[in-house]
Amino acid sequence: MAVKIRLKRMGKKRNPYYRIVVANATSPRDGRFIEEIGSYDPNQNPSTFSVNEEAAKKWLNNGAQPTEIVQKIFNLAGITK
């Protein structure tokens, strides 16, 4: 089972915010997920995010692959493998 760390879209039309979730690679973007580990709001100036560092490191060590955007957020937060 391939596991990805990716964004789940929430919010109203034209006013999105995202949750950072750990999900099976075959599940839909806004479908089932294993664990929620943070949030990201691109509507703020500057964009705001919060990440549970312990959970993110645990999933990265277990082999979960982050998407490009999530990897950028992790780099800003100082989270590496």
LUMPA-322036 format. One record per residue: x, y, z of N, C-alpha, C in turn. Coordinates in steps of 0.05 Angstrom, whole numbers, plus 5000, padded with zeros to 4 digits. Layout:
N
XYZXYZXYZ ...
//
This chain:
81
501749765000500050005000501850255000 501550414979503150664978501650884993 503151025010502051235027503251495019 501551705016502351965009501552165030 503152375033502352605050501552825031 499052905032498053095012496053285024 494953465007493053665016490153565011 488453625029485553575027484153845026 482653905005481454165001478954195019 478754425032476454485049475654765042 473454865053472655135050470555175029 469855435024467855505005468955544977 467255594958468155654930469855904931 472055904917473856124914475156214941 474856054962475956114988476955865001 478855724988479755464998481755485021 481755285038483955235056484354935056 486654845065487354575062488154445088 487754185090488754025112490953845101 493053815116495253635108494553365120 494153165102493252905111495152685101 495152455114496452215105494252035094 494651955068492551805056493651595037 492051385032492851185012492951324985 494951244968495351384943492951344924 491451134927489151084909486551214918 486451324941483951454950483651734937 481251834934480752094921481952324938 482252554925483452784939482052854965 479452864964477952944988476652705002 477552464996476352225006477652145033 477651875037478651765062481551825066 482251855091485051905098485651755124 488251715129489151565152489451745177 490751975173491152165196491452445185 490452635201490852925195493153025211 495153145197497553235211498053535210 496253685197496653975196494654115179 495154385175493354545159494954755144 493754855122495155055105492955245095 493355505099491455705089492955905071 492555875044493856045025492556325022 490156365035488756615032489856835050 491256765070492456965088494857095074 495657335082497957465071499857525094 502057375097503057145081501456895088 501756685072500456435076501156315103 499256195116499756075143499555775141 501055635158500855345160501555255188 500655025195501354905221501654605215 503754485227504354205222505154075249 504053835254504853675277507453535269 509653645279512353545271512753255278 511953175301512352895309510952695290 508452755284506952585266508152585238 508952825228510152835201512752675200 514452705220516952545220516452255221 514452175237513751885240512951775213 511151915198510251815172512551825152 514252025152516452035133518351805138 518851735163520651515170519351245163 516751235162515350985155515050955124 515951155109516051125080513851275065 512351455078510351615064511751815047 510651865022511852055003510252315003 511352545009509952795008509652894979 507553034973507253154947509053404946 509253534922511053764919510353994938 507854064940507054284957507454224986 506853974994507253895022510253895028 511953815009514853815014515754105018 514754295003515454575007514654675035 512254595043511254675070513054555091 513854295088515554165107518254305108 519354395085521954535085521754795100 519454945097519155195111518855145141 517754915149517354845177519854725189 521854655172524354535181524154235186 522254105172521953815175523353675152 525153495159526553335139526453045148 527152865129527252585136529452525156 
//
